Structures are given as C-alpha cells and as structure tokens.
Amino acid sequence: MEVLPLLSVNGDRLNRSLAQLAEIGKLPHGGVSRVAFTTEDLLARQLVQSWMIEAGMTVRTDAGGNIIGKYAGRHEGAAALATGSHIDTVPVAGRYDGCLGVLAGIEVARVLHENHLRLDHPIEVIVFTDEECTVLGCKAMAGEIVNDPEYYRRNDGTPIQTCLEKIGGDWSKIATAKRDRTEVAAFVELHVEQGGVLESTGAQIGVVKGIVGQYRFAVTVTGRPNHAGTTPMNMRKDALVAASQVVLAVNKLGTETPGEQVATVGYFNVSPNAVNIVPGQVDLKIDLRDLSQEHLENLISQMEQEFKAIATTTQTEIVMHQALHVLPTLSAPKIIDTIVQVCEELGLSYCHLPSRAGHDAQEIGRFTDMGMIFVPSRAGISHAEDEYTSPEQCIQGSNMLLQTFLKLDRLYPV
C-alpha cells in the first residue's frame, strides 16, 4: 500500500478563492446575490470550471445542469468519491453557504494534483443546479425529478427548458443525469452549519448524523364572522382563538415531546382581519422536522388529535392539508466513524448533530453512502449578508474533507 505524505490544503489559496467567487454578484454591503440561471450564476459557473481544469480535472455538465469535475484515480472505472455543493444563492446571501463545499472540493483536487498523487478512486467535485429553489440538480442525479417541466417554471415565467439550455443542461434528456452507487461510492459534503449549535458548544467540527425529514402543512381554521360588539362571548365561533391554540399546540409539540424535533408556525393570515369583527377564518402553515420518519409520523398523529380537541371546544372546523413531505436521509455509519477518526487525529473538537436544513447531500444519500461535515457559523446566521465563518474554520473543514477522502479511499473497494 502506498504511504501518502501528510497532506493539508493551501489555506490562503482556499480563502482567496472564496473571496474571488464572492465578487460575482457582490452587493453594496458585502453580501452576494447569485440566483440560479442569472448572469451572475453563469459567470460563477465559468470561473469554477476554470479552477477545476487548472486542478487537473476533466469537466462535464450533465442534463440537469450539474457541473461534474473529475480528478482521475488509479483504477479506471472505479466508482468515485464525490463531494460538492452549490454556488447559487438566495437573493441576499453571504459568501459561504454552498460555496465552501465546492471550493474545498476543488482544493482537495489541487493538493493531489500538485503533489502528483492519485487515489484508488477518482475524486468528483459537483456543483449542483439551483439548490436554493428547486434542488433540481441533486434530484435529477438521484432520479427523483418531477417529470413535468411546468413544476420547475421560474417565478418570472421562464421555462426550465430555457434555463437549463443556458447552463449546458437539457430537459429533454434529464433522465440521463440519474446515477447510482456503481458510479458514486460515497458522497461527503462540507458545509457551514447555518445554525448556532457548534458555536454554543464550542465544538470545532460538526459530525452530521443525517439530514432531517420535513413536513409542511397548510391549515385552515373556519369559524363564523360576526359583530364584535353584539355577539356574546359564549356564542362566538372565533377562528382566531382556535388558531391561537393551534399555534401553542404546535409549539408545545416541539418543546415538550421527547426528541430533537422542531415545530414551527411561520405563516398566519386572519380574515376578515378587522378590529370590530369576530374572525371567521385563519390560514396558517406548519413546518415540522426530525431525523426519524417514525417519530415524525407519531408527532403528526398527536397534532391531529390536538386539533380535533381544539375544534370541538371552540366550535370551529380545522382542516389540515399536507403541502410538502421530504424523507430524512441518515449519514452512513462508515462515513460518520471516519469523520470522527479524522477529528481525533487532527486534534479538533467535535459533536454529533442533525442537519435541520436541507442540502444536496440529502438527495444524493438516497442512492449512495452520504456524510456531512459542518463548520461553525458565527451567531448561527446564514442566508444573510453577515453570514460568517472564519478563514481558520474554513481551512479546518477543508482539511477534514481531504483527510476523510484519504481514509475512505482505503475503506471502499475498487
């Protein structure tokens, strides 16, 4: 077995790359706006592809618009060890979400290339299409695409076919983007946490147990609108009173039920919303997340029972419709153990935690082994201009990714 020298990323180069990428779509106050399929997104994709080529990678774009940079391994035809994330952003973003994972992957290839090293497996760095909106790229790769282009039409009316054509994709061949574990042996995504757990615990690295499943429900509470002055309290069917109890019940479900679930009412609309009218209808939306699908189903059952009781006591009707269901994806134990081993060897403190935000890795984990490495986000802030992860933390995460790949190369057969 070849003994590899002790390798580490070039931290200055990594952070320069982050800064240079952040110039594309830079906002006046230092944030970034690089929405998928815009001019800024196209320029960023061109820059990243040029870096891949300089790092000794071959580059292709699949039908889903995913950029796939491949650094060849010693065994032709072996399944790849893959990493990556996204470089598109929300309309007002920071410079780290998604981008760190892509650039750290390129830095891994750079280190191997300049040291004239090949692993047994090829290394792939993937830039996934439109993670911040449709997650089209990773879903296409997982074979989970909705086979209806209208589902992916942009808010401004632009057809997805036009969008994909701009970036080198092809909706008519979208099925060809699907892959399996014979092509990708394992996928490890480095990402900023986008939360405050690491900072609050003092841990330098987050070892992700998995990415939570998610349910969203649209709830309509129907009462009877009536005059606020002339309707006695005991004769009211007040939809807002009932809806308020629904909000409290959802919060109680999240805070008092054993487990790591989160439960939120984040949308609320009252009708007719006038000061002198007893509210007749309230529309609200619930977001429910946990790492266990079984636990989520138990929470939903509890929620339905609570809502029935509230409807009875308030003489209202409460109807709940499922608007979204995303299955959880657990990290592969082999990858979790490897990440822990690397933390200990590098002397980095760590904690185990779930990812409560969705990532490209969630879909890739549906067809192959998946793992994630988190580095801290200052004050838990993300999707905002003041998102910040220090240069040192970016370097630590990138070295974690490099060393994890070196170990996984020996663990996965070729």
C-alpha positions as CSV (number, residue, x, y, z in Angstrom):
1,M,0.0,0.0,0.0
2,E,1.3,3.4,-0.9
3,V,2.2,5.6,2.1
4,L,0.9,9.1,1.4
5,P,2.7,12.1,2.7
6,L,0.9,14.2,5.3
7,L,-1.2,16.5,3.2
8,S,-3.0,19.7,4.0
9,V,-4.9,22.3,2.0
10,N,-3.4,25.6,1.0
11,G,-5.5,27.8,3.3
12,D,-4.5,31.1,1.7
13,R,-5.5,29.8,-1.7
14,L,-8.8,28.5,-0.4
15,N,-9.8,31.7,1.2
16,R,-8.7,33.7,-1.8
17,S,-11.0,31.6,-3.9
18,L,-13.9,32.2,-1.6
19,A,-13.2,36.0,-1.8
20,Q,-12.9,35.9,-5.6
21,L,-16.1,33.9,-6.1
22,A,-17.9,36.4,-3.7
23,E,-17.0,39.2,-6.1
24,I,-19.5,37.8,-8.6
25,G,-22.9,39.1,-7.6
26,K,-21.4,41.2,-4.8
27,L,-23.9,43.5,-3.0
28,P,-23.1,47.0,-1.7
29,H,-22.9,45.9,1.9
30,G,-20.7,42.8,1.2
31,G,-23.3,40.2,0.6
32,V,-23.8,38.2,-2.5
33,S,-26.8,37.8,-4.9
34,R,-26.3,35.0,-7.4
35,V,-29.7,33.4,-8.1
36,A,-29.6,30.3,-10.3
37,F,-29.6,30.8,-14.0
38,T,-28.9,34.6,-13.8
39,T,-25.9,36.2,-15.5
40,E,-24.0,36.1,-12.2
41,D,-24.7,32.4,-11.8
42,L,-23.3,31.8,-15.3
43,L,-20.2,33.8,-14.6
44,A,-19.6,31.9,-11.3
45,R,-20.0,28.6,-13.1
46,Q,-17.4,29.6,-15.7
47,L,-14.9,30.6,-13.0
48,V,-15.4,27.4,-11.0
49,Q,-15.0,25.3,-14.1
50,S,-11.7,27.0,-15.0
51,W,-10.4,26.2,-11.5
52,M,-11.4,22.6,-11.9
53,I,-9.4,22.4,-15.1
54,E,-6.4,24.0,-13.5
55,A,-6.6,21.4,-10.8
56,G,-6.2,18.6,-13.3
57,M,-9.8,17.7,-13.6
58,T,-11.9,16.8,-16.6
59,V,-15.2,18.8,-16.6
60,R,-18.6,18.0,-17.9
61,T,-22.2,19.3,-17.4
62,D,-24.9,16.7,-17.2
63,A,-28.5,17.1,-18.5
64,G,-29.6,18.6,-15.1
65,G,-27.0,21.3,-15.4
66,N,-24.8,19.9,-12.7
67,I,-21.1,20.6,-13.2
68,I,-19.0,17.5,-12.5
69,G,-15.3,17.9,-12.2
70,K,-13.4,14.6,-12.1
71,Y,-9.9,14.0,-10.9
72,A,-8.9,10.6,-12.2
73,G,-7.9,7.8,-9.9
74,R,-5.5,4.9,-10.3
75,H,-8.3,2.4,-11.2
76,E,-10.1,3.3,-14.4
77,G,-13.8,2.6,-14.0
78,A,-13.8,2.7,-10.2
79,A,-16.8,4.4,-8.5
80,A,-15.9,8.0,-7.5
81,L,-15.6,9.5,-4.0
82,A,-17.6,12.6,-4.5
83,T,-18.1,16.0,-2.8
84,G,-19.5,19.3,-3.7
85,S,-22.5,21.6,-3.0
86,H,-23.9,24.7,-4.8
87,I,-22.8,28.2,-5.8
88,D,-26.2,29.7,-6.5
89,T,-27.6,31.8,-3.6
90,V,-30.8,33.2,-2.2
91,P,-31.4,36.8,-3.4
92,V,-29.5,38.3,-0.4
93,A,-26.8,35.9,0.8
94,G,-23.4,35.5,2.3
95,R,-20.3,34.0,0.7
96,Y,-20.1,30.7,2.5
97,D,-23.3,28.8,2.1
98,G,-22.7,26.1,-0.5
99,C,-19.6,27.8,-1.9
100,L,-17.3,26.5,0.8
101,G,-18.2,22.9,0.0
102,V,-17.5,23.4,-3.7
103,L,-14.2,25.2,-3.3
104,A,-13.0,22.9,-0.6
105,G,-13.5,20.0,-3.0
106,I,-11.5,21.8,-5.7
107,E,-8.8,22.5,-3.1
108,V,-8.6,18.7,-2.4
109,A,-8.0,18.1,-6.1
110,R,-5.5,20.9,-6.3
111,V,-3.5,19.4,-3.4
112,L,-3.5,15.9,-5.0
113,H,-2.6,17.4,-8.4
114,E,0.4,19.5,-7.3
115,N,1.7,16.5,-5.3
116,H,1.3,14.2,-8.3
117,L,-0.9,11.9,-6.4
118,R,-3.8,9.7,-7.5
119,L,-6.1,7.8,-5.1
120,D,-7.5,4.4,-6.0
121,H,-10.9,6.1,-6.6
122,P,-11.5,9.1,-8.8
123,I,-12.5,12.3,-6.9
124,E,-15.5,14.2,-8.2
125,V,-16.4,17.7,-7.3
126,I,-20.0,18.5,-8.2
127,V,-21.7,21.9,-8.5
128,F,-25.4,21.2,-8.1
129,T,-28.0,23.2,-10.0
130,D,-30.4,25.6,-8.2
131,E,-30.1,24.2,-4.7
132,E,-31.7,27.3,-3.2
133,C,-35.0,26.9,-5.0
134,T,-35.9,23.7,-6.9
135,V,-33.0,21.5,-5.9
136,L,-33.3,20.4,-9.5
137,G,-29.7,19.2,-9.9
138,C,-29.4,16.8,-7.0
139,K,-32.9,15.5,-7.5
140,A,-32.1,14.8,-11.2
141,M,-28.9,12.9,-10.1
142,A,-31.0,10.9,-7.6
143,G,-33.7,10.1,-10.1
144,E,-36.2,12.0,-8.0
145,I,-37.1,14.6,-10.6
146,V,-40.8,15.6,-11.1
147,N,-41.4,14.7,-14.7
148,D,-43.3,17.9,-15.5
149,P,-41.4,21.0,-16.7
150,E,-44.2,23.2,-15.5
151,Y,-43.3,22.2,-12.0
152,Y,-39.9,23.9,-12.4
153,R,-41.1,27.1,-14.3
154,R,-39.4,30.1,-12.7
155,N,-41.4,32.8,-10.9
156,D,-40.9,35.2,-13.7
157,G,-42.4,32.7,-16.1
158,T,-39.2,31.4,-17.7
159,P,-39.5,27.7,-18.7
160,I,-37.0,25.4,-17.1
161,Q,-36.0,24.2,-20.6
162,T,-34.7,27.7,-21.3
163,C,-32.9,27.9,-18.0
164,L,-31.1,24.5,-18.4
165,E,-30.1,25.3,-22.0
166,K,-28.3,28.5,-20.7
167,I,-26.1,26.4,-18.5
168,G,-25.5,23.5,-20.7
169,G,-28.2,21.2,-19.5
170,D,-31.1,19.6,-21.4
171,W,-34.5,19.0,-20.0
172,S,-35.4,16.5,-22.8
173,K,-32.5,14.3,-21.6
174,I,-33.0,14.9,-17.8
175,A,-33.3,11.2,-17.1
176,T,-29.7,10.7,-18.2
177,A,-28.5,12.7,-15.1
178,K,-29.5,9.8,-12.8
179,R,-26.6,8.0,-11.2
180,D,-26.2,5.1,-8.8
181,R,-23.6,3.7,-6.4
182,T,-21.7,1.9,-9.2
183,E,-20.7,5.5,-10.3
184,V,-20.5,7.2,-6.9
185,A,-19.2,5.1,-4.0
186,A,-19.7,7.8,-1.4
187,F,-20.6,11.5,-1.1
188,V,-19.3,13.8,1.6
189,E,-20.4,17.4,1.8
190,L,-18.6,20.1,3.7
191,H,-21.0,22.9,4.7
192,V,-21.3,25.8,7.1
193,E,-23.7,24.8,9.9
194,Q,-26.2,27.6,9.3
195,G,-27.1,27.3,12.9
196,G,-25.7,28.0,16.3
197,V,-25.1,24.6,17.9
198,L,-21.3,24.4,17.2
199,E,-20.7,27.9,18.4
200,S,-22.8,27.3,21.6
201,T,-21.0,24.0,22.4
202,G,-17.5,25.2,21.4
203,A,-17.1,22.3,19.0
204,Q,-14.9,23.0,16.0
205,I,-16.5,20.3,13.8
206,G,-20.0,19.0,13.4
207,V,-20.3,15.3,12.6
208,V,-23.7,15.2,10.9
209,K,-25.9,12.3,11.9
210,G,-28.3,12.8,9.0
211,I,-30.5,15.4,7.3
212,V,-33.9,15.7,8.8
213,G,-37.2,14.8,7.2
214,Q,-39.6,17.6,6.7
215,Y,-43.4,18.0,6.6
216,R,-45.3,21.2,5.8
217,F,-49.0,21.5,6.4
218,A,-51.5,24.2,5.3
219,V,-54.2,24.5,7.9
220,T,-57.5,26.4,7.6
221,V,-59.5,27.2,10.7
222,T,-63.1,28.2,9.9
223,G,-65.4,29.8,12.4
224,R,-68.2,32.4,11.9
225,P,-67.5,36.1,11.3
226,N,-69.8,38.3,13.4
227,H,-70.2,41.6,15.0
228,A,-67.6,42.1,17.8
229,G,-69.9,44.3,19.8
230,T,-73.1,42.4,19.7
231,T,-72.0,38.8,19.7
232,P,-71.8,37.4,23.3
233,M,-68.6,35.6,24.2
234,N,-70.4,32.3,24.7
235,M,-72.0,32.5,21.3
236,R,-68.9,33.0,19.3
237,K,-67.1,30.7,16.8
238,D,-63.8,32.6,16.8
239,A,-61.4,31.2,14.3
240,L,-58.5,33.3,15.7
241,V,-58.9,32.0,19.2
242,A,-58.9,28.4,17.8
243,A,-55.9,29.2,15.6
244,S,-54.0,30.7,18.5
245,Q,-54.5,27.4,20.4
246,V,-53.2,25.6,17.3
247,V,-50.0,27.7,17.3
248,L,-49.5,26.9,21.0
249,A,-50.1,23.2,20.5
250,V,-47.6,23.1,17.7
251,N,-45.0,24.9,19.9
252,K,-45.7,22.5,22.8
253,L,-45.3,19.6,20.4
254,G,-41.8,20.9,19.6
255,T,-40.7,21.8,23.0
256,E,-42.2,19.2,25.3
257,T,-42.2,16.0,23.3
258,P,-39.0,13.9,23.9
259,G,-36.7,14.1,20.9
260,E,-34.8,16.6,18.7
261,Q,-37.8,17.7,16.6
262,V,-38.6,21.3,15.7
263,A,-42.1,22.5,15.0
264,T,-43.0,26.0,13.7
265,V,-46.0,28.0,12.6
266,G,-44.3,30.6,10.3
267,Y,-47.3,31.8,8.3
268,F,-50.5,33.2,9.6
269,N,-53.4,35.1,7.9
270,V,-56.6,36.3,9.5
271,S,-59.8,37.0,7.7
272,P,-61.6,39.4,7.6
273,N,-58.9,41.0,9.8
274,A,-61.0,43.9,11.1
275,V,-61.0,45.2,14.6
276,N,-64.7,45.1,15.1
277,I,-65.4,41.6,13.6
278,V,-65.0,38.2,15.2
279,P,-62.5,36.4,13.0
280,G,-64.2,34.0,10.6
281,Q,-61.2,32.2,9.1
282,V,-57.5,31.8,9.7
283,D,-55.0,30.2,7.4
284,L,-51.7,29.1,8.8
285,K,-48.7,26.9,7.8
286,I,-46.8,24.4,9.9
287,D,-43.2,23.2,9.4
288,L,-42.2,20.0,11.2
289,R,-38.8,18.4,11.1
290,D,-36.9,15.5,12.7
291,L,-34.3,12.9,11.8
292,S,-36.7,9.9,12.3
293,Q,-39.6,9.3,9.9
294,E,-41.3,7.2,12.6
295,H,-41.1,10.0,15.1
296,L,-42.4,12.5,12.6
297,E,-45.4,10.3,11.9
298,N,-46.1,10.0,15.7
299,L,-45.9,13.8,16.0
300,I,-48.4,14.2,13.2
301,S,-50.8,11.8,14.9
302,Q,-50.5,13.8,18.2
303,M,-51.0,17.0,16.3
304,E,-54.2,15.8,14.6
305,Q,-55.7,14.7,17.9
306,E,-54.9,18.1,19.5
307,F,-56.5,19.9,16.6
308,K,-59.7,17.8,16.9
309,A,-60.0,18.7,20.6
310,I,-59.4,22.4,19.8
311,A,-62.1,22.4,17.1
312,T,-64.6,20.8,19.5
313,T,-64.0,23.2,22.3
314,T,-64.0,26.3,20.1
315,Q,-66.9,25.2,17.8
316,T,-64.7,25.6,14.7
317,E,-63.6,23.5,11.9
318,I,-59.9,22.8,11.5
319,V,-58.7,21.2,8.2
320,M,-55.1,20.3,7.6
321,H,-53.6,19.5,4.2
322,Q,-50.1,18.2,3.6
323,A,-48.1,20.6,1.4
324,L,-44.6,19.0,1.5
325,H,-43.0,15.8,2.5
326,V,-39.3,15.2,2.3
327,L,-37.9,11.9,3.7
328,P,-35.0,12.1,6.1
329,T,-31.6,10.8,5.0
330,L,-29.2,9.2,7.5
331,S,-25.5,9.5,7.2
332,A,-23.7,6.2,6.6
333,P,-22.1,4.9,9.8
334,K,-18.8,4.2,7.9
335,I,-18.5,7.8,7.0
336,I,-19.5,9.1,10.4
337,D,-16.9,6.9,12.0
338,T,-14.3,8.1,9.5
339,I,-15.0,11.8,10.2
340,V,-14.8,11.2,13.9
341,Q,-11.4,9.4,13.5
342,V,-10.1,12.4,11.4
343,C,-11.3,14.9,14.0
344,E,-9.3,13.0,16.7
345,E,-6.2,12.7,14.6
346,L,-6.3,16.4,13.7
347,G,-7.0,17.3,17.3
348,L,-10.3,19.1,16.5
349,S,-13.2,19.0,19.0
350,Y,-16.5,17.8,17.6
351,C,-20.1,17.0,18.3
352,H,-22.7,14.9,16.7
353,L,-25.8,16.8,15.4
354,P,-28.5,16.5,12.8
355,S,-28.8,18.9,9.9
356,R,-32.1,20.6,10.2
357,A,-31.7,22.4,6.9
358,G,-31.9,20.6,3.6
359,H,-28.7,20.0,1.5
360,D,-27.8,18.5,-1.9
361,A,-26.4,15.5,0.2
362,Q,-30.0,14.7,1.2
363,E,-30.9,13.6,-2.3
364,I,-27.5,12.0,-3.1
365,G,-27.8,9.9,0.1
366,R,-30.9,8.2,-1.4
367,F,-28.7,6.2,-3.8
368,T,-25.3,6.0,-2.2
369,D,-23.4,6.4,1.2
370,M,-23.6,10.0,2.4
371,G,-22.0,12.1,5.1
372,M,-21.6,15.7,6.0
373,I,-19.0,17.8,7.9
374,F,-20.1,21.1,9.5
375,V,-18.0,24.1,10.5
376,P,-19.4,26.9,12.7
377,S,-21.5,29.8,11.5
378,R,-21.0,33.0,13.6
379,A,-24.1,33.6,15.7
380,G,-25.8,30.9,13.7
381,I,-26.5,33.3,10.9
382,S,-27.0,32.2,7.3
383,H,-28.9,33.3,4.2
384,A,-27.9,36.8,5.2
385,E,-25.1,39.3,4.3
386,D,-23.5,38.9,7.7
387,E,-23.1,35.2,7.4
388,Y,-19.5,34.5,8.6
389,T,-17.2,31.5,9.1
390,S,-13.6,32.4,9.9
391,P,-10.7,31.7,7.5
392,E,-9.3,29.3,10.1
393,Q,-12.6,27.4,10.3
394,C,-12.8,27.1,6.5
395,I,-9.3,25.7,6.5
396,Q,-10.1,23.2,9.3
397,G,-13.2,22.0,7.4
398,S,-11.3,21.6,4.2
399,N,-8.5,19.6,5.8
400,M,-11.2,17.4,7.4
401,L,-12.6,16.8,3.9
402,L,-9.2,16.0,2.5
403,Q,-8.2,13.6,5.2
404,T,-11.7,11.9,5.2
405,F,-11.3,11.2,1.5
406,L,-7.8,9.7,2.0
407,K,-9.3,7.3,4.6
408,L,-12.4,6.5,2.6
409,D,-10.2,5.6,-0.4
410,R,-8.9,2.7,1.6
411,L,-12.3,1.7,3.0
412,Y,-14.3,1.4,-0.2
413,P,-13.3,-1.4,-2.6
414,V,-12.4,-0.6,-6.2
